[in-house]
Amino acid sequence: MANPMNQLSELTQFGESLGIIWFVLQIAVAIGILYAIAWRFILRPSAYKDIIEVWDITAGKILMKKDRGRWVEDKVNQTGCYKLLKDKKATLKQPRIDWAIISKKGKYKYTYLKTGESGFDYQQLEPRFDTDKLPELMPLADIDWAKHSIKKAIEKKSLSGFWNENKGSIIFVTMAVLTLVLIYWVIGFAAETATTIANSAQSQADKLGEIAEALDRVAIRLGAVATNPVGETPPPGV
């Protein structure tokens, strides 16, 4: 029969293993949060090296905004586009470098004119300082990228089905069910181990009680024999 002390030791080791796993998960979550913060505020902005000054006229008046930009390459399709840090919808052509103003640190500064809400309604403004002639504008709408985006949208719509429309819910429900199963297994294992230990302890106690009763009966018999020894001759006059 299993030793209760061994089973208690196994349960303790199991609890310690769960504590170690929980501690490792906490460290992993903390590292993930720190990396997300660093990526959001340090790593990602540092990749957008070009300085962009946006003149937004969509509200009927000029609003000046600051942004950053860079060229992003699509390795799958061997294409690329110019992206902005703050306007995630912006998908533009590479601006003219000869229209850039170079800073002391060697960074390029461009001036954009935003005329609409889509990601293509941008134009590059020529940095002209001649008052006799208006600066030129170059549209930055990437027609090829727009055609590619429309094609991908049509393919996604034609291939959309139950899985594509509900995969987020399916994954969430599956993870929830697996988590509940794991919790149920851990609770069941602990309860089963505790019940086994309790039963073993009760069984050992019962056996010790039987042994004590047997010893009591032996002691009673030995006491009776000692009071009237067998074969001893009583003294004269008795």
GIHURA-V803938 format. One record per backbone hydrogen bond with DSSP energy under -0.5 kcal/mol. NH is the residue of the N-H (numbers start at 1). CO is the residue of the C=O. If there is no record, write none. Layout:
BEGIN
nh=NH co=CO
nh=NH co=CO
END
This chain:
BEGIN
nh=7 co=3
nh=8 co=4
nh=9 co=5
nh=10 co=6
nh=11 co=7
nh=12 co=8
nh=13 co=9
nh=14 co=10
nh=15 co=11
nh=16 co=12
nh=17 co=13
nh=18 co=14
nh=19 co=15
nh=20 co=16
nh=21 co=17
nh=22 co=18
nh=23 co=19
nh=24 co=20
nh=25 co=21
nh=26 co=22
nh=27 co=23
nh=28 co=24
nh=29 co=25
nh=30 co=26
nh=31 co=27
nh=32 co=28
nh=33 co=29
nh=34 co=30
nh=35 co=31
nh=36 co=32
nh=37 co=33
nh=38 co=34
nh=39 co=35
nh=40 co=36
nh=41 co=37
nh=42 co=38
nh=43 co=38
nh=44 co=39
nh=46 co=42
nh=47 co=43
nh=47 co=44
nh=48 co=44
nh=48 co=45
nh=49 co=47
nh=50 co=69
nh=51 co=108
nh=52 co=67
nh=53 co=110
nh=54 co=52
nh=54 co=65
nh=55 co=53
nh=55 co=112
nh=56 co=54
nh=56 co=63
nh=57 co=55
nh=57 co=114
nh=59 co=61
nh=60 co=57
nh=63 co=56
nh=65 co=54
nh=67 co=52
nh=69 co=50
nh=70 co=83
nh=72 co=81
nh=74 co=79
nh=75 co=73
nh=78 co=74
nh=79 co=74
nh=81 co=72
nh=82 co=92
nh=83 co=70
nh=83 co=81
nh=84 co=87
nh=85 co=68
nh=88 co=86
nh=90 co=87
nh=91 co=119
nh=92 co=82
nh=93 co=140
nh=99 co=96
nh=100 co=97
nh=101 co=109
nh=102 co=100
nh=103 co=107
nh=106 co=103
nh=109 co=101
nh=110 co=51
nh=112 co=53
nh=112 co=110
nh=113 co=123
nh=114 co=55
nh=114 co=112
nh=115 co=113
nh=115 co=121
nh=116 co=121
nh=121 co=118
nh=122 co=120
nh=123 co=113
nh=124 co=138
nh=125 co=111
nh=126 co=136
nh=128 co=126
nh=131 co=129
nh=133 co=130
nh=138 co=124
nh=140 co=122
nh=142 co=91
nh=143 co=141
nh=146 co=142
nh=147 co=143
nh=148 co=144
nh=149 co=145
nh=150 co=146
nh=151 co=147
nh=152 co=148
nh=153 co=149
nh=154 co=150
nh=155 co=151
nh=156 co=152
nh=157 co=153
nh=158 co=154
nh=159 co=155
nh=160 co=156
nh=165 co=161
nh=166 co=162
nh=167 co=163
nh=170 co=166
nh=171 co=167
nh=172 co=168
nh=173 co=169
nh=174 co=170
nh=175 co=171
nh=176 co=172
nh=177 co=173
nh=178 co=174
nh=179 co=175
nh=180 co=176
nh=181 co=177
nh=182 co=178
nh=183 co=179
nh=184 co=180
nh=185 co=181
nh=186 co=182
nh=187 co=183
nh=188 co=184
nh=189 co=185
nh=190 co=186
nh=191 co=187
nh=192 co=188
nh=193 co=189
nh=194 co=190
nh=195 co=191
nh=196 co=192
nh=197 co=193
nh=198 co=194
nh=199 co=195
nh=200 co=196
nh=201 co=197
nh=202 co=198
nh=203 co=199
nh=204 co=200
nh=205 co=201
nh=206 co=202
nh=207 co=203
nh=208 co=204
nh=209 co=205
nh=210 co=206
nh=211 co=207
nh=212 co=208
nh=213 co=209
nh=214 co=210
nh=215 co=211
nh=216 co=212
nh=217 co=213
nh=218 co=214
nh=219 co=215
nh=220 co=216
nh=221 co=217
nh=222 co=218
nh=223 co=219
nh=224 co=220
nh=225 co=221
nh=226 co=222
nh=227 co=223
nh=228 co=224
nh=232 co=229
nh=238 co=235
END
